[in-house]
């Protein structure tokens, strides 16, 4: 968020080397917080917030956790604000509201390796209806609402086939032997917890010890992947129904990312993909690059122009890609690995599930 001083909260990730192996580290220093405590933000999004948080979570009187600190940095200004994202948006009396919420509700499954950790469909539907009905009744703003992409296709999750190939190289075992030792198959997707368990198993094998197979928390198997995708489909059906009920505009980000995952996109004669360091996703394997955000912006713009008869100009994606430090030839992609480094994947865990983060070394002390 531009109103928060560098290096960000938490500190931004930086690409040190494309390797191999890929080296990523956090920027040094600690943010001083808000640049100007009197400025009213119009970007009210808080990292880590679920749909329920958008409706109900307010700045804490005495923030103690990192999530409370981040919430206060976004919503606690001008000093004294005590409103949630939803109520702050209402207070601003907007003529148009851009809403994209629910991704973290789905990402719980990536982080935990368990689809049941996602917000239940009943709760999600009730909360989304409450949110849109409240915004519609109390602002009369045009609601421009995006749906939720398939979170099983983001490069935060590493295909087990990639893990098995690397583990076989490091141990001298075959990939079939590693699959047996780790308790995973080629159709599985491995998260940060799973990567940690894989590293421990490799060390055990190298030391002549019996490795411990991955726990269920470390990966999604094909049945679980189907369950996550099914729930997201149900989320999106609920979103579409509620957007239609209030006369809003639905931006189909789900289909957009589906197409990117399947086909990639050519920009400046470079074929960008949705893989790690493929040009669309940033170093954490979850958030887009500058180029990725430009593409998303155009999805919003094109949908608005079509639905609302506006005449907004598209973002110049090739110009942004040309200077994007994480796009194409700017990072020598031929050397890039497909496996997200564990250090970067763990940063995603701390955003998806803030309670995993102990201490507040990368945020200003309240």
Protein Blocks (a to p, Z undefined) as FASTA:
>chain_A
ZZbccebjadddddfbgbjaddddddedjdebjfblkbccfblcdghiafklmmmmccdf
bafbfklmmmmmmmmpcehiacdfklmmmmnopabdcddehjlmmmmmmmnopaklpccf
klmmmmmmmmmmmmmmmnopacdddddddfklpckbccfklmmmmmmmmnopafklmmmm
nopafkbccdfklmmmmmmmmmmmmnopacddddfklpccfklmmmmmmmmmmmmmmmmm
mmmmnopacddfklmmmmmmmnopaeehiacdfbehilpacfkomaccfklmmmmmmmmm
mmmmmmnopacdcddfklmmmmmckgcjlnopmlpcfbdcfklmmmmmmmmmmmlpgcjf
kbccZZ
